[in-house]
Amino acid sequence: MFAAIASLEPVKTRIIDFQTQRESMQMRMYQNDLTSNFGESFITFAIDAPESYRLEDSAAEFVFFIDPQPTKRELGCNGYQIVASQLMPSISCLGWANQVIDCVQLAMCGDWPGRDLQDFREFLQACQSRQLSFSIVDFDWAEPLQLLNQPLAGFRTLYVVILGDAFPDLNSCAALVNAIETSNPNIVELRFGNEIRPKAPCNALLLGEMHS
């Protein structure tokens, strides 16, 4: 499960928010390299875009349309749609969209050893559909089997990003894998990411393709 620390690739992110009519650019800066280098990798998010909107962004490797409700749209050659699962929280669309962006960014370049943008590319390649489901659930490394009590079944592919105040041990990781595979016996791709956030509530961010 644990690989050697990967060479982290700078990831530039473009966010187009149609609710606030604002556009922004972001890039994660690493503790061992605080230089301002936007790099070549380019991810674009479009939040609550009109159904007729087509994003022609030749610089973007991936374009993610974040839609609180499933919306029929033209995704283009490199587009994906991220929709809320049945665990959609009672928060604003923008708040939910920010959680989605957080999950994708951490999957690409979080704290989990050996995980980098190439892992996320391979995860997307394993998805047959370009509509992905997102949810966030409470989580505790001391009791990873509690995920069995969540409506977690039905994933064909799944990327789990854990937000918490500590990094897990191998036994906890094994218990988490067992819980997810028990709930999803037909899963074909399962990957993990992690972000250490001292004194923050522990949550599991779930992004994946559901079985049709």
C-alpha positions in Angstrom: 0.0 0.0 0.0 2.8 2.4 0.8 5.2 3.3 -2.0 8.3 5.5 -2.1 7.6 9.2 -1.8 6.7 10.4 -5.3 8.2 13.4 -7.1 5.4 15.9 -6.6 4.3 17.6 -9.8 3.1 21.2 -9.5 -0.7 21.3 -10.2 -2.2 24.6 -11.4 -6.0 24.8 -10.8 -8.5 27.1 -12.5 -11.8 27.6 -10.8 -14.8 29.1 -12.7 -17.7 29.8 -10.3 -21.0 30.6 -12.1 -22.8 31.3 -8.8 -20.5 34.2 -7.8 -19.4 34.9 -11.4 -15.8 34.7 -10.4 -12.7 33.0 -11.7 -9.5 32.2 -9.8 -6.2 30.4 -10.2 -4.6 28.3 -7.5 -1.5 26.2 -7.0 -0.4 24.1 -4.0 3.0 25.1 -2.6 5.0 22.3 -0.8 6.9 22.8 2.4 10.2 21.8 0.8 9.6 24.0 -2.3 7.9 27.3 -1.7 8.8 28.8 -5.1 6.1 30.2 -7.2 6.0 27.8 -10.2 2.7 27.1 -11.9 4.1 24.2 -13.8 2.4 22.5 -16.8 -0.4 20.5 -15.2 -3.6 22.3 -15.5 -7.0 21.3 -13.9 -10.2 23.3 -14.4 -13.3 23.2 -12.3 -16.6 24.7 -13.5 -19.1 25.2 -10.6 -22.8 25.0 -11.4 -22.3 25.9 -15.1 -25.4 26.5 -17.4 -26.4 23.3 -19.2 -25.5 24.9 -22.5 -22.1 25.9 -21.4 -19.2 24.3 -23.2 -15.7 24.8 -21.9 -13.1 24.9 -24.6 -9.9 24.9 -22.5 -7.1 23.5 -24.6 -4.6 24.0 -21.7 -6.5 21.8 -19.2 -5.6 18.2 -18.8 -8.9 17.6 -17.0 -12.1 19.6 -16.8 -14.5 18.9 -13.9 -18.0 20.2 -14.1 -19.3 20.3 -10.5 -23.1 19.9 -10.5 -25.1 19.5 -7.3 -27.8 17.7 -9.4 -27.1 15.5 -12.4 -27.3 17.6 -15.5 -27.0 16.5 -19.1 -24.1 18.4 -20.7 -21.4 18.1 -23.3 -18.2 17.2 -21.5 -15.8 17.4 -24.4 -12.8 15.1 -24.8 -11.3 15.7 -21.3 -14.3 16.5 -19.2 -15.9 14.8 -16.2 -19.0 15.6 -14.2 -19.0 15.4 -10.4 -22.5 15.1 -8.8 -23.7 14.7 -5.2 -24.4 11.3 -3.9 -27.4 10.5 -1.7 -25.2 11.8 1.1 -25.5 15.4 -0.1 -25.1 17.5 3.0 -27.4 20.4 3.9 -24.9 23.1 3.0 -24.7 25.6 0.2 -23.9 24.6 -3.3 -20.7 26.6 -3.1 -19.7 25.0 0.2 -20.2 21.6 -1.3 -18.3 22.5 -4.4 -15.4 23.6 -2.3 -15.3 20.2 -0.6 -15.3 18.6 -4.1 -12.3 20.7 -5.2 -10.5 20.0 -1.9 -11.0 16.3 -2.5 -9.7 16.3 -6.0 -6.7 18.5 -5.2 -5.7 16.3 -2.2 -6.1 13.2 -4.4 -3.7 14.7 -6.8 -1.1 16.0 -4.3 -2.0 15.2 -0.7 0.1 13.7 2.1 -0.4 10.0 1.4 3.0 8.4 0.7 3.6 7.7 -3.0 0.5 9.4 -4.3 0.8 12.1 -7.0 -0.9 13.4 -10.1 0.0 10.3 -12.1 -2.0 8.1 -9.6 -5.0 10.3 -10.1 -4.6 10.0 -13.9 -4.6 6.2 -13.6 -7.7 6.4 -11.3 -9.6 8.4 -13.9 -8.5 6.0 -16.7 -10.0 3.1 -14.7 -13.4 4.8 -14.8 -15.7 3.7 -17.6 -18.2 6.6 -17.0 -17.3 10.2 -16.9 -19.9 11.0 -14.2 -18.4 10.7 -10.7 -20.2 10.8 -7.4 -19.0 12.7 -4.4 -19.8 12.5 -0.7 -18.3 13.3 2.7 -18.8 11.2 5.8 -17.6 11.3 9.4 -14.6 9.1 10.1 -12.4 7.9 12.9 -9.2 5.9 12.4 -9.8 4.3 15.8 -12.9 2.7 14.3 -12.6 2.4 10.5 -15.2 -0.3 10.4 -17.8 2.4 11.2 -17.8 3.1 7.4 -19.9 -0.1 7.1 -22.7 1.9 8.8 -22.7 4.5 6.0 -24.7 4.1 2.8 -21.4 3.4 1.0 -22.2 0.6 -1.4 -22.4 0.7 -5.2 -18.9 2.0 -6.2 -17.1 0.6 -9.2 -14.1 2.9 -8.6 -13.4 4.9 -5.5 -10.9 7.4 -4.3 -11.0 8.0 -0.5 -9.3 11.1 0.9 -9.1 11.1 4.7 -8.9 14.4 6.5 -7.7 14.2 10.1 -5.1 15.1 12.8 -2.9 12.0 12.5 -1.5 9.6 10.0 -2.8 6.0 10.3 -0.9 2.8 11.1 -0.9 -0.2 8.8 -3.6 -2.1 10.9 -6.0 0.9 10.6 -5.3 1.1 6.9 -6.0 -2.6 6.5 -9.3 -2.3 8.5 -10.4 0.6 6.3 -9.7 -1.4 3.1 -11.7 -4.3 4.5 -14.6 -2.1 5.4 -14.8 -0.6 1.9 -14.3 -3.9 0.0 -17.0 -5.5 2.2 -19.4 -2.7 1.2 -18.3 -2.8 -2.4 -17.5 -6.4 -3.4 -17.4 -5.6 -7.1 -15.1 -2.6 -6.8 -12.3 -2.6 -9.5 -10.2 0.4 -8.4 -9.6 1.7 -4.9 -7.1 4.4 -4.0 -6.4 6.5 -0.9 -5.2 10.0 -0.1 -4.6 11.7 3.2 -4.3 15.2 4.6 -3.0 16.0 8.2 -5.1 18.8 9.6 -4.4 19.3 13.4 -7.5 19.8 15.6 -9.8 19.5 12.6 -12.8 17.0 12.5 -11.9 13.7 10.8 -13.8 13.1 7.6 -13.6 10.8 4.7 -14.1 12.3 1.2 -15.4 9.8 -1.3 -15.1 10.3 -5.0 -15.9 7.6 -7.5 -17.9 6.0 -10.3 -21.0 4.2 -9.3 -22.1 0.8 -10.9 -24.8 1.5 -13.5 
